[in-house]
Amino acid sequence: MSIDELASEQAFVSRLYARLDELRARADTSLRGVRLTPATGTHANRSERDSFASLHENRLQQLLAVEDRLCFGRLDLLDGEARYVGRIGLSDDSQTQLLVDWRAPAAETFYQATAADPRGVVRRRHLTTRGRTVTGVEDEVLDMDGIDGITGLSGEGALLAALNASRTGRMRDIVATIQLEQDRVIRAPLDGVLVVQGGPGTGKTAVALHRAAYLLYTHRDRIADRGVLIVGPNRAFLRYIEQVLPSLGETGVVMASAGELYPGVTALHEDEPAVARIKGDRRMADVIAAAVRARQRPPAADVRIDIDGSYVTLRRSAVEGAIGRAQRNRKPHNVARTSFVKDVLNDLAQQLARAHRVELDQDNRDELIAELRDSAAVRRAVNLCWMPTSPFALLAGLFADAGKLAAAAPHLRAADRELLLRPAGSEWTISDVPLLDEAAELLGDDPSGARAARAVAEAERAAEIEYARGVLANTVTDIRVEAEDLVDRYASGGSSAPLSERASADRSWAFGHVVVDEAQELSAMAWRVLMRRCPSRSMTIVGDIAQTSSSAGARSWREMLDPYVAGRWRMSELTINYRTPRQIMDIAAGVLRAGGVDVRAPESPRVGDWEPTASVIAAGDTSAIVDAVRRELELLGEGSLAVLVPRADRVAVWDALRVALPAGLLANADDDIDRPVSVLSVREAKGLEFDSVVLVEPARILAESSTGLADVYVALTRPTQRLRVLTSGALPPALAPIRALGDW
């Protein structure tokens, strides 16, 4: 490319950034103006002020998030138009389009035009920038007949450069290098369930995130108010991807791991595979339902109750009738309890009226029922027949009591029930979260608890208002501020809570769209949770059946999805592995074949610079692992390195590297992904990628896996550059090709 043409591109990109700075300044000025406006007047006025503040905050966040690679492409069209494509759309004050949002229909040809079908595009240009400086371009001529007048063709491969770039521990968006098969998935219709089956390195995670951004842009009126839920396998994965959507101009999403799908619970630990398999089984829904029904039982015999010298009888037959009527309403347990209690108290009130020798009419009915409610003996007897409870109490009690569990789960084997038992007060696990949600669905809210919570909140607010009045009485200000306004502003943080906070705290929130990554890991019970979170069944599900490592995970998409969305899901497949060098992927494909998985391994077009290697070490020799890591760091120069180890060795290997490596290199936890070196189990590494991988004792990883060779397949496909295998014994037969490639 000529210096003049590079300067021309730089001038245009500089103009775009100048416009971006101008819009940022306007948004900031508007936001400060709203914040300086006193939050006085009616509640509607305060809500309007907060809404404007939220609007300007979101706009400013969007404009700040698109700084990097604001403009990355240009289309030269047959009609002579030069159309620039970038992260967001920008226009000048006269509404002349300067930059087209990559999601807009006008940008589709940037991703979909080919030499066979140029669609009016003569040249596609990729712009490479560092900061706000244009450092180079790559040109693709798609229509040779229209090339007249096009000069300065240049480029060395935008996609190849992106693939060879060092990993930083954070996923970068691929908005500048989306490929045709990926773009078709991103722009697929909103409705229904789209399953994206993709092997390692096919970009399925990036595609899912870009699809979320595309749907929010294209169908904002349908899904923005309800939001998009993105579910990932663990916190490390969510940290890895958390910068992608903001960089694409979208911030209104909720991100959660499988252990965070129940408000107020953050489950980090996994059950043993055998326990996780049982808890993930769809039959656990019947177990939870039976445990709830066990809280609805008549007394074994009639119960005589003394009410200040007058006697009434809690009749078994009356209780049975009240239970039957409440159950026929099909309301949740705690909600249906209201009608049950009303029925029972009416029966007791009739008896009490006779004992008092009075007629039961509307005037004295309420008085008699109030007398019954005040009786501790009545409350105890009624509660024993229909006890209000919480999901936490129900599940904890069920798993701590062998008798309760046997009564609720007679269809489970005794050995399986034994595995489910644990002491009361045990920590909640990831597999417990769907069970808590199932229980919450069947129990509903406790109306009496809600009333008590409202009473406490009202009392606290009254106390805060009284305190605020005292503060204002001793404060000199020229702005009129009411105590109530001060309390409300403090409680809300000065603006309405963002959608992500409101949705995360509300179990009944119905999302406009749900994106699930590593979806093959979810159990049948977890899918029930997600279906409740999205009644419209508008979902994007990405994963790879060949990589299933959970004992409760999917063996086929049809088996997993048909019980919920039969006939409403469709599948697209990503077939090209952009991450893994061919030398490594050939070995991984052999592992897949050896495992008998009926999924085709993706093709790897990129040939790496290094062959995978294998070395023999003494069993438990952490010093050999340290030496291998040091060598890999020297070869890489910069980038990221993962040491993938059997779960039992993780602590010992981490301790050895902590002592041996310079400070700041080693990640302190599995979600500390910004450090160059991480020590992880294969399960913890799912969905992540690293420049180099040191795979330790693959035979032992295979032995501890509940899903055969799937974990080894996952481990082999994490590196983008180098793979080094360390073993103290014979390699699994599927890894035999490595034997001849390294310093065995």
Secondary structure as GFF3:
##gff-version 3
##sequence-region A 1 744
A	DSSP	alpha_helix	3	36	.	.	.	ID=ss1
A	DSSP	alpha_helix	43	65	.	.	.	ID=ss2
A	DSSP	beta_strand	71	77	.	.	.	ID=ss3
A	DSSP	beta_strand	82	86	.	.	.	ID=ss4
A	DSSP	beta_strand	90	91	.	.	.	ID=ss5
A	DSSP	beta_strand	97	101	.	.	.	ID=ss6
A	DSSP	three_ten_helix	105	107	.	.	.	ID=ss7
A	DSSP	alpha_helix	108	112	.	.	.	ID=ss8
A	DSSP	beta_strand	121	130	.	.	.	ID=ss9
A	DSSP	beta_strand	133	141	.	.	.	ID=ss10
A	DSSP	three_ten_helix	144	146	.	.	.	ID=ss11
A	DSSP	alpha_helix	158	164	.	.	.	ID=ss12
A	DSSP	alpha_helix	180	186	.	.	.	ID=ss13
A	DSSP	beta_strand	193	198	.	.	.	ID=ss14
A	DSSP	alpha_helix	204	218	.	.	.	ID=ss15
A	DSSP	alpha_helix	220	223	.	.	.	ID=ss16
A	DSSP	beta_strand	228	232	.	.	.	ID=ss17
A	DSSP	alpha_helix	235	241	.	.	.	ID=ss18
A	DSSP	alpha_helix	244	247	.	.	.	ID=ss19
A	DSSP	beta_strand	253	257	.	.	.	ID=ss20
A	DSSP	three_ten_helix	258	260	.	.	.	ID=ss21
A	DSSP	alpha_helix	273	280	.	.	.	ID=ss22
A	DSSP	alpha_helix	284	293	.	.	.	ID=ss23
A	DSSP	beta_strand	303	307	.	.	.	ID=ss24
A	DSSP	beta_strand	310	314	.	.	.	ID=ss25
A	DSSP	alpha_helix	316	328	.	.	.	ID=ss26
A	DSSP	alpha_helix	333	356	.	.	.	ID=ss27
A	DSSP	alpha_helix	362	373	.	.	.	ID=ss28
A	DSSP	alpha_helix	376	385	.	.	.	ID=ss29
A	DSSP	alpha_helix	391	400	.	.	.	ID=ss30
A	DSSP	alpha_helix	402	408	.	.	.	ID=ss31
A	DSSP	alpha_helix	414	420	.	.	.	ID=ss32
A	DSSP	alpha_helix	432	443	.	.	.	ID=ss33
A	DSSP	alpha_helix	447	473	.	.	.	ID=ss34
A	DSSP	alpha_helix	483	492	.	.	.	ID=ss35
A	DSSP	alpha_helix	499	505	.	.	.	ID=ss36
A	DSSP	beta_strand	513	516	.	.	.	ID=ss37
A	DSSP	three_ten_helix	519	521	.	.	.	ID=ss38
A	DSSP	alpha_helix	524	533	.	.	.	ID=ss39
A	DSSP	beta_strand	539	543	.	.	.	ID=ss40
A	DSSP	three_ten_helix	545	547	.	.	.	ID=ss41
A	DSSP	alpha_helix	557	565	.	.	.	ID=ss42
A	DSSP	beta_strand	569	574	.	.	.	ID=ss43
A	DSSP	alpha_helix	582	594	.	.	.	ID=ss44
A	DSSP	beta_strand	613	616	.	.	.	ID=ss45
A	DSSP	alpha_helix	622	636	.	.	.	ID=ss46
A	DSSP	beta_strand	641	644	.	.	.	ID=ss47
A	DSSP	three_ten_helix	647	649	.	.	.	ID=ss48
A	DSSP	alpha_helix	650	660	.	.	.	ID=ss49
A	DSSP	beta_strand	677	680	.	.	.	ID=ss50
A	DSSP	alpha_helix	682	685	.	.	.	ID=ss51
A	DSSP	beta_strand	690	696	.	.	.	ID=ss52
A	DSSP	alpha_helix	698	704	.	.	.	ID=ss53
A	DSSP	alpha_helix	710	716	.	.	.	ID=ss54
A	DSSP	beta_strand	719	727	.	.	.	ID=ss55
A	DSSP	three_ten_helix	733	740	.	.	.	ID=ss56
###
